[in-house]
Amino acid sequence: CSFHRMKSLERSCIHSESCHLLPDSLYRFNLTSCQNAGSMRRQATQSTHGSASLGRMSKVDYKCLKLKPWDFQQADTEHLSRWKKWRRTSSKSLKKALSEVKGLSSYLVLWRHDIHSIEGKFGTGIQSYFSFLRFLVLLNFIIFILMFSFVTLPTIISQYGIFNSTIAYISPKNIDDICTIYKPSGNKGLVYFYTYLKDLLSGTGFLEVTSLFYGYYSIDAVWISVMSYNLPLAYLLATFAYLTLSSLWIIKRSVEGFKQNLVHDADPFQSYCNKVFAGWDFCITDPSAARLKHRSLQYELQTDLQEEKLKQKIAERKMGEKLRIYTLRIFINIIVIAILSGCFYSIYRVTVFSQENSSVNLLVQYLPSMVITLANFIGPLIFAFLIRFEDYTPAFEIKLTLLRCVFVRLANIGVLLFSLWSQIAGCGSDKCKPCGYNYKLYPCWESDVGQEMYKLMIFDFIVILAVALFADFPRKLLVTHCSWKLVQWFGHKEFEISDNVLEIIYGQTICWIGTFFSPLLPAIATIKYFIIFYVKKIVLIHTRKPAARPIRASSSNFFFLVVLLIGLLLAFIPLGFSIARIPSSKACGPFRNYNTSWEVIPDTILQFPTGLQQILFGIASEAFAVPFFVILCIIMFYVIALARAHKRVVEQLREQLVLVRSGPTLY
């Protein structure tokens, strides 16, 4: 009886020629019925005629294969109302247009062809450096647009009387007149060319009175018709905005890099399969692009094989060899700590000497900058030489060298700022009493700090250009045209990724700190990194050779962003201290009517309605902060527990995949 019911179901499925006119739900039902009928037919055939017909496909299966999903989608569309048809058609058209725009926008990506060319010739590790440099160019350009739109442009409009705007100058309250005296060192009368050049390099003279520095923005409010623009509030909020934007963007890119690391570290065999069977881009039609893609895949496979070889070598080490390597690493780390301590002590002593004898000559004033630059140049060279004897993987060598160099470069900025703060607000005599800071030496101390950051950025740029012109290219000429053994012993130098990345992270940290004191500093950083890209590209192509030990791009990108995030966190400390603790200058700047720059926030809140004031002050109180912190901790622990559970599930699924791959008969 069941066999006859099965035959009836088959006939109804085979002879239902009008089933393509049915809705999608009925199509799925009929398709499922056909599949069930075919399964029942095979079971019946197997039980009747034996197992010889097990692999045969009945007519029902072939008939069911003729049912195409798009036929039933068309039938489903015909039964829709006009409104739903129009909405579905519009949605498809919009998705298609967005896809085309996305495809066209990929051709507008900055340095797209250059970075692909570098990837094909030198591998993804070096390509990650240039992609990182492009990211900083875009970041600084956006920061410049932000500061220019909300800080510089309203001030320029007010200065030149555009749109009938007026400037509301308010005299400082309860402040001695001596604190308001500020005479910028702008050039007057006839000056020589070298004076302009000196001012251009140091930020003094004619540059001190321009919109480049904090002292230019001596405006309390800008009136355009009946609207008032609170410049101090806009200045502070723009500062918070660029710091927040930088943090979110870096964290977002770090998460993407972390996901790539997880995908790569999950299964080495899967990585090989992805590169061999799914790594080629079949949309490539240009022969040169095909060669670049071929080289890129070659470098990726070389990197994988090199890392596997090193892991195998590490696993096969004997106890005596491990003891020798660990002893050597401990000894080298002691040397590194001694070098770092010597650099820090030298910078501290030189800074103190320069501050105590600043009136001697110009060389003494620039002595800290010279020592800082020397430490930044020699330190990475020593660390790169020592790391070769520690027998690490190429990716870990970059990470460890970067960490060591970070302590040198970023600590130098910290020492410089500490010396400035001690001179500005750390005076113990009565000379700081009238104004709260050393007004005699620093009448507009924010502009002075901005000048120091400006000099560091310009000097760092000059050093990068000088090394390329007077070290890299002469070295290439000597190696090419000179046959001396000593010259040939140096050979073609490889592109040191850690040193080059640290250069731009050092400059970006200076930019983050200095933007508050010099709002147009991001524009200088954008131009600087734009030029550095082409300088480094020329140096790479003409004076460097491909790395003997290829480096993976995914791990490098992630670690570059982590180190950049460390630089951003370092920038928070001096900026927060300057905004919240040090009294603002009373002779210049938008915050001259406030004790500190932070006071503009509560002063603005006091102008809100009473209910809103209570809410905002309640959010800022400890009664809200403590429960909020507890809730955040609970959420964090929940997310961590959820991530661990997901990790266990992923491990179980991976074990099942291994079982399927090794023994498919089990499933």
N, C-alpha and C positions, 0 to 999 in steps of 0.2 A: 504493500500500500504506500509506504513511504517512497519507494522507487517511482511509482506512477505520479505522485505529487511532485517529485523532483523533475520528471520529464515535462509535466505541465508548466512548471516554473520556467524551465529552459525555453519551451515554445513561446511562452508569453514574453520572454526577454528577447528572443530572436526576432519574432515577428512584430515587435513594437517599433515600426519604422517611424512613427510620429513622435517618438519620445524626445526628439530634439526640440520640439515645441514646448516642452514642459518647463516649468521654472527650475531654478538651480537646485532647490531642495529636493524636488522629485527626481531630478537627474542623479543626485547623489544616492537617493534611495534605490533607483533602478540599477545604478552601477554597482552598489553594494549587493543587491539581489543577484545580479549577474555573476559577481565574484563568488558569492555563496553557492550559487547553482553550479558554477564550474568546479568549485571545491567538492561539492557533493557528488558531481558526476565522476570526478577522478577517483573519489573514494569507492563509489559503486563499481567503477570499471576495474579498480584494483582488486576488490573483493570477488568480482565475477570472473575476470580473465587473468588474474594473477598480477604479479608485480612488474611484468614486462611493459605494461602500458602506463607506468607511474609517471614517466617523464613526458608523456604526450600532452599536447594542449588540445582541448576539445573545440568544437565549432563555437561554443558559447563564449570561450575566452577570446577568440578572434573577433567575434561580433562585438563583444564589450570593448575591445581595444579600438573599435571604430568610433566610439563615442568620444568626441573631442570636447574639452572644457570650454574652449572659446565659442563653440557653437551654442552651448547652453548659456554662456554669458550674454551672447547676442540675443537669444530668446528672452533672457531675463530683462535685458534693456528694453525690448519691444513692449513688455507688459508694464513698464514704469510710466508714471505720469510725466507730463512735459517738464514740470518744475524739477523733478528728480533727474530726468535726463539732462537738462541744462546744467544742473549742479554737478553731476558726474562728469559731463564733458568739460565744464570749466575747470574742475579739479585736475583732470588729466592734462589739460592744456597748460595750466599753471605749473604743474610738476615738470612738464616737458620744457617749458620756458626757463624755469629755475635751473634745470639740469644743463641746458645750453648756456645760460649765463655763467654757471659755475665752471663749465668747460672752457669758455672764453676767458674768464677771469684768471684761469691758471696760467695763461700766456702773459698776463700782466704782473705776475709775481716778480719782485725785485731780484735781479741776478739769477734768474732761473737757469738760463743756459750756462752761465759761468760755473754755478755750483754743480750742475750735472757733469760738466766737463772735468772739474776737479775730482768728483767722485769716481769717474771712470779711470782717471790717470793715477790717482794716489789713494783711492780707497775711501770707505765711508767714515773712518775715524777722522781724517783731515777734513772731509766734507762737513762733518758735524761742527767743526770749529767755524767754518765760514757761514753755516746756517745759524749758528749761535750769534755771530757778528751781525748778520742781517736782522735777527730778532732785536738786538740792542739798538740798531739804527731806527727801526720802526717804533720801539718803545720810547726812545728819546724824542723822536719827532712828535709823537702824541703828547708827551709831557710838555714839550715846547708849545704846541697848539693850546693846551690847557692853560698854561701860565700866561701866554700872550693874550688869549681871549679874555680872561677874567681879571688880569692884573695889569699888564702892560698897556693894552689897548685903551681901557677906560682912563688911565693916567695920561696917555698921549692926547686923547680927546680933550681932556680938561686943560692940559698945558697949552694947547693951541686954540682953545676956545671954539671947538667944533660943536655944532648943534646947540649953540647958545648955552652951553654948560658953564657952571660956575664951580668954584672951589671953596669949600668951607674950611678955613683954617681956624682951629681952636687952640688957644694958648694952653700950654700944659698947666695943670693945677697943682698947687702946693709944691712947686719945684723952684729951686734957686735959679736965678737968671744965668749963673755961670754954667749950668748944665746944658743950656740951649745954644751955646756958642759952638758953631761948626763952620770951619773954613776949609772947604775942599781944596786940594792941591792942584786945581785946574791951571793949565798953562795960560799965561797972559803975556801979550806982546809978542815980540819976535823970538822964536825958539829954533834950535837947530834940528836937523833931521834925526840925529841919533837920540834926541830927547823924546821925539814922538815914538821912535822904535823902542826905547826903554819903557815908555808908558804902555805901549802895546803889549810888551812882554810881561810887565808887572801889574797892570791894571790900575795904575795910578795916573795922575795928570789929567788929561782930557777924558780918559775913560771913566774916571771916578765920578764924574758928574753926569754920566749918561744913564740910560735905562738899564744898563747891564747890571748895576749894583743896587743894593737895598736903599741907600741914601737918596736915590732919585725919587722914590715913591713917598714923598712927604705930603700926603693928602689924607684928609680924614673922611671926606664924603664928596661924591660927585653928583651934581644936580643936573638932570636932563629934563627940562620942562618941569613938571610937578613930581617927577619920580626921583628918589634918592637912592644912590648906589653906595652901599657901605663897603668901602675899599678895604679897611682892616679885616673885616669879617671875610670878604672874598679872598684876601691874601692868605689867611689862615686855612680856610676851607679848601682852597686850591692846593695848598701844601698837603693837607690830609688826603685830598683826592688823588694826587699823583703817587703818594706812598701806597694808598690802598690799591690803586690800579696796578702798580708794579707788583705788589704782593699777590693779588689774585691771578694776574697773568702768569707769573712765575710758577705759582702753585699748580695752575691748570696744566702748564706744559710739563711740570715735574710729574704729575699724575699720569699723563700720557706716556712719558718715558718709563715710569715705573711699571705700567702695564706691558710695555714692550719687553722689559726685562723679565717679567713673569712669564710671558709667552715664550721667550727664548730659553729661559732656564727650566721650563717645565719638562721638556723632553728633547735631548739633543738629536735623537733620531728623527723626530718630527721637524726639527729645524732643517736638517739635510733634505728631507722629503719636500718641504715647502720651497726650498731654493732650487732643487733639481727639477721637480715636476710642475711647480707653480710659480717659479721666480721670473719667468720670461714674460715681457710685455709684448703681446702680439699686435698691439696697435702701432708699434714702431715700424716705420717705413723708410726712414732715412738711414743710409749705411753708416754714417758717422755716429748717429745716435745708437745704432745697433752695436757698434764696436764699444761705445762707452758703457752700455748696459752689460755687455759681455765681460768687460773688465771689472765692472762693479760686482757682478756675481762671482767672478774669479777671486776677488779680494775677500768677499764674504766667506767663501768656502775655505780659502787659505786661513782666515782668522779662526774659523771653527776647528779646522784640523790642527792648527797651532795650539789652541787652547786644550784640545783633547790630548795632544801629545804631552803638554806640560802637566796636565792632571795625571796622566799615566805615569809620568816621570816622578811626580810628587808621591803617588801611591806606592811606587816601587822603592822608595828611599829606605835605606837601612838605618838602624838606630845611631850608628856612628856618624853617618852623613847628616842626619837630622840634628844631632848635637852640635856638629860643626857649623851648620847653617844658622841655628838659633843663637849660638855664641857670637857669630859674626854680626848678626842682626842687632843684638843687644849692644855690641861695641859701636856699631855705626849709629845707632840711635843716641848713644851717649855723646858721640861727636856732634850730631845734629842739635841736641839740646845745648851743648856748649856754644855752637855757632849762633843759635837763636839768642841765648843769653848775652853773648858778646855784642850782637847787633842792637838789642834793646838797651843795654847799658851805654853803648857808644852814642846812640841817638839821644838818650836822656842827658848825658853829660854835655854833648854838643849843643843841645837845645838850651840847657841852663846857661852855658857859657855865652851863647849868642844873645840870650835875653839880658844878661848882666852887662854885656859889652856891645849893645846894639848900635851905639853911636860912634864906634871906632871907624868902620868903613863898610862898604857894600859887600865885600867878601865875607865878613863876619856875619852879616845879616842873612846871607844865602848859604851859610855853612850847614844848617840843618837840612836844607833841601839837597845839597850836594851829598851829604852822608846818607840820606834816605835813598837817593837814586843809586848810589854806589852799593848799598845793601840790597836794594831790589835787583840789581844787575848781577852781583856776585853770588848772592844766596842761591837762586835757582840753578846756577851753573854747578855749584858744589853739590847741591842735592841731586841733580841729574847724574852727576858722576858717581856719587855714592850708591844710588839706587841700583846700579848695574850689578853690584856685588851681592845684593840681597836675594836674588833669584826669585822674583815675583813674576806673575803673569803680566802681559803688557797693559791690560785694563787696570789692574791693581797698582801697577807702577805709576800710572797717570794719577790715580786717586791719592796715593800716598804722597807723591811729589807735590800735588796741588795743596794738600793739607799742610805740608811743611812750609810751602811758600806763602800760603795764606797768612800764617802767623807772622811772617816777616813784613809783607806789604801792608796788610790791614792794621797790624799793630803800629806800624809807622804813622799811619793817619791818626790813630788813637793817641800816640805820644805827642804829636804836633798839636792836636786839639786840647789835650790836657795842659800843655804849656800855655796855650792861648787863654784857656779859662782861668788858669792860675794868675795870669797877668791882668785879666779883665775884672774878675770878681773875687779873686783870692787875696787882695791886698789887706794887710792887717792894720795899717795906719789910718789916720783920719782923712786921708785924701780920697777915700771912697764914700765917706759919710754923706756929703751933700746929694749925690746922685745915686748911690748904691753900687757904683762901678767906678773904675779908674777913668774918669772923664778927661783927665789931662793927657794921658797917653792914647786913649781910645774914645774920642768924642762921639764917633759913630762906629761902635765896635762891630755891628753887623756887616757894614761895608768892608771893614778890615778883614773879618773872617772870610767874606766873599772873595776878597783879593787873594787871600792865601789859597783858597780852593781853585781860583782861576789860575794862579801861578803853577800849582801842582799839575793841573790838567794840561796847560800849555807846555810845561817842561817835560811832562811825560810824552806828549806828542812829538816834541823835538827829539827826544832820545830815541823813539821808535824810528823816526825818519833817518836819524844819524846812523843808527846801527845798520839799517838797510843799505844806505849809500856808502858808508865808509868801512863796513865790516863784511857784509854778505857778498856784495859784488866784487870787491877786491879779492876776497878769498876765492871766489869762483874763477877769476882771471888767473890767479896764481896756480891753482890746481890744474887749470886747463893748459896753460902755456909754460909752466915751469916743471921740469922733470926731477927736481931735487927730491931726495927720499924724505927729508923732513917735511917738505910741503905736501908730498903725496901721502904721507902718513896720516895727515888730517883728513884727506879725501873729501868727498862730497858730504855735506852735513845733512842729516835728516831734519824734518820739520818737527820741532819740539812742541807738541800740542799743549802740554801742561803750562809751559812758560808763556806761550802766546795767549792762552785762555786767561791766565792770571793777570796779564797786562790789561786786558780789556775789563776784567772784573774790578781791578784796582781803579781804573779810570771811571767805571760806572759807579762805584761807591763814592768817589769824590763828587760825581755829578749829583747823586742823591743828597749828599750832605750839603753841597753848595747851592742847590737850587733855591732853598729858602733865603739865602743871603745874596744870591745872584740869579734872579728869575730867568734870565736869558741864557744861562749856562747850558741847558739841554740843547739849544740850537748849536752851540759850539761843539757839544759832544756828538751831535748828529753829523755835522760836517767832518769832525775828526774821524769817526768810525767809517764814514763813507770813503774818505781818502785812504784810511788804513786797509780797507778791503782790497783796493786795487794795488796798494803797495805790497801787502802780504801775498796777493795772487802772483804778482810779477816775481817776487822773491821766491815763492814756492816753485814756479814753473822753470825759472832760469838758474836757480842756485841750489835747489834741494833735490834729493833723490827719494824715491818711494821707500817707505819704512820696511826694514828687513823683517820686522815682526808686526804684522797687520793688527789693527786695533778696531774693536767693534764700535759702531756708531751709537747703538741704543744705550749701552751702559755709559758711554762718554757723555751723551746728551743729558742723561738724567743727573750724572754727577756734576756736570758744569752748572746746571740749574740749582743744584743743592748748594754749591759754593757761592753762586750768585745770591741765593737767598741768605746765606750767612753774611755777605756784604750788606744786604739790605737791612738785616737785623742790627748790624753794627751801625748803620746810618740812623736807626731809630734812637739810639742812645744819645748822641750829641744833639740831635734835633729836639728830642723831648726835653733834655736839660736846658737848652737855649730858650725854648718856648715857655716852659713852666717855671724855671728856677731863676735864671739870670734876668735882672732888670733890663727892660728895653731902653734903647737910647732915647734921650729926651731932646736931642738936637736934630734928629732926622728920622725918617721912616714913618710908616702908617700907624705904628703902635706907640708913638711918642706920648700920647695922652693916657697910657695905661702903664701900670707898674711892671707887668709882664705881658708878653704877647697873648698868653692864654686868657687874660682877663676880658678880652673882647667877647668871649663865649658867654660867660654869666651876665655881662653887661647887656648883651643882646637878648638873652632870655628874660631879663627883667622888664623888657618892653612888651612881652607877650601878655595875654590875659592871665588872670590869677590862677585859674584852673589848670591851664597848660603849664604855667610855671611850676605848680606843685607836682605835676606828673613828671616833668623833666628833671627837677631836683630830686624827686623820689627815685627815679631811675639811676641817678648819679650817686645816691647814698649807699651806705654799707648795708642797710636793711634790704635793699634789692640785690646788691652785688653778691652777697653770701649765698642766698638761695639760688640765684642764677648760676653761680659757679658750681654748686652742688648738683643742680639739674644737668649742667653740661658734663660733669664727671659721670653721672649715671648714664647719659646718652652715649658718652664715649665708651664706657665699659660694655654697654649693650652692643654697640657697633663692633667692638673688638671681639666679643663673644660670637656675634653673628658671622664675622669674617673667619674666625676659627672653624665654626661649623661648616661654612661653605668650603673652606680649605679641605676639611676631612671628606666632604662629599666629592670634591674634585679628585682627591687622591684615590677614593674608592672607584670612581669612574675610570680613572687612568689605569688602575689595576685590572678592571674589567676589559678595557681595550687591549691591554697586554695579553690577557688570556685569550681574547678573540683572535689576536694576531698570531699567537703561538699555537693555539689549538682550536680552530674553528668548528671542529666536530662537536665540541662541548655545547655549542649553541645552535 
